[in-house]
Amino acid sequence: MSEDWIFASPHSNGRLPYWPGAFYRAHILPAAQKLGIEGIGWHTFRRTYATCLKANGEDVKTVQELLRHANSLVTMNLYAQAITQDKRDAQSRIVTMVLDDNRLRKAQPSGSTSAYRTITDLQNSGRDLQLADSIGVPDGI
C-alpha cells in the first residue's frame, strides 16, 4: 500500500518504494537544477542530517549510530560541520573570558551584574553597537 512507503513508486502502484536513483533523477535533481544548486547527492543529505543533529546538541555517539558509521571519527571528521553561529558564540565566549572584567561591567546597562556570554546575547539585548565598541570586540565575531 502507498501508506507503507514515504516515497512510494507509482510504477508499482505503491507496493514498492522508488529506487534511489530513479527518485534522484525524477525529483531531487530537477528541484536542485530549478534552484540553481549543483553537485547535490545523497551524501549532501547525510552531511546536512549530521550537522543538524550536532547543532541540536545530540552527542557524538548518537549521531554516529544514526548514520550507522563504524566509529565516531568518521562521523565528526567527514559529516558534521560546525554551524556558523556556534563558531561565533565560541569565539565570543573567549573574547568575554579574556577581556578585562571591569571594562565589561562598566559598559553594561546599569543594574546588570553579569557579563554577556556571547555576541548573540549582546545583539539580542539591543545594545550591540554601543557595548561592542566600548569593550573592543573585534570585527567579524
C-alpha positions, 0 to 999 in steps of 0.5 A: 500500500502507498501508506507503507512507503514515504516515497512510494513508486507509482510504477508499482502502484505503491507496493514498492518504494522508488529506487534511489536513483530513479527518485534522484533523477525524477525529483531531487535533481530537477528541484536542485537544477530549478534552484540553481544548486549543483553537485547535490547527492545523497551524501549532501543529505547525510552531511546536512542530517549530521550537522543538524543533529550536532547543532541540536546538541545530540552527542557524538555517539548518537549521531554516529549510530544514526548514520550507522558509521563504524566509529565516531571519527568518521562521523565528526571528521567527514559529516558534521560541520560546525554551524556558523553561529556556534563558531561565533558564540565560541569565539565570543565566549573567549573574547568575554573570558579574556577581556578585562572584567571591569571594562565589561561591567562598566559598559553594561546597562546599569543594574546588570551584574553579569557579563554577556556570554556571547555576541548573540546575547549582546545583539539580542539585548539591543545594545550591540553597537554601543557595548561592542565598541566600548569593550573592543570586540573585534570585527567579524565575531 
